[in-house]
Amino acid sequence: MGDCIFCKIIEGKMNAEKVYEDERIVAVRDIAPVSPLHLLIMPKKHVVNLLDLQPEDGSLVGHIFRVAAHLAREAGFADSGFRIVNNNNAGAGQSVFHLHFHLLAGRQMHWPPG
Ligand code: AMP
């Protein structure tokens, strides 16, 4: 998508610190972290949010979650805990309309989330 900042990051046209990449997904550090570990894990394919997933995307979200667990473990937060957040549409806080999952760790999390 031409004006999508995450597509530009994925294509290398915009700077971001990539910490993981495979054929289907990318993980980058959030530019405005809200916890010591704050990664964004996203598909390379432009998908707006969960509402835009297609039948052929079947295993994509499961793959993202497996990689999230791998990255949390690799960063040393498997035992202390980590949180995955996914905002769908503006009312839930989505500001970038390319599907992504926040991986947050390194501080005490609270419930309910804001
Ligand atoms: P959301 O509000 O759930 O759509 O999350 C979007 C996230 O993208 C926010 O946490 C932003 O800080 C982050 N973000 C926006 N632009 C960039 C960028 N260029 N590089 C890395 N993270 C970004």
Residues whose N, C-alpha, C, O or C-beta is under 5 A from the ligand:
A	BS01	AMP	N15 A16 R29 D30 I31 A32 N87 G93 Q94 S95 V96
